[in-house]
Amino acid sequence: MDLTKGEEGSGYRWEIAGSKDGQFFNRFVASNGETMVRSETYTDKRNAIGCAESVGKNGPDADTEDES
């Protein structure tokens, strides 16, 4: 989900945001507004969108690793 400034969402969601240097990144945001996951930055917004689509496609079957 691409939530840009001025748009509202509730629950867990993916956002594509702009960084201070004009690049783009993905973040997974909890229902309380806390960022849980942040991706690397991309110079092209299409690449950030591709990242989010890849997580949606491949994430459900991915292994989980506890690195704590």
FENWOJO-V983613 format. One record per run of one state. SS is the DSSP state (a for helix, b for strand, c for the rest). FROM is the first residue (numbers start at 1). TO is the last residue. If there is no record, write none. Layout:
ss-><SS SS>
from-><FROM FROM>
to-><TO TO>
//
This chain:
ss-><c b c b c b c b c a c>
from-><1 13 19 24 30 35 39 42 43 45 62>
to-><12 18 23 29 34 38 41 42 44 61 68>
//
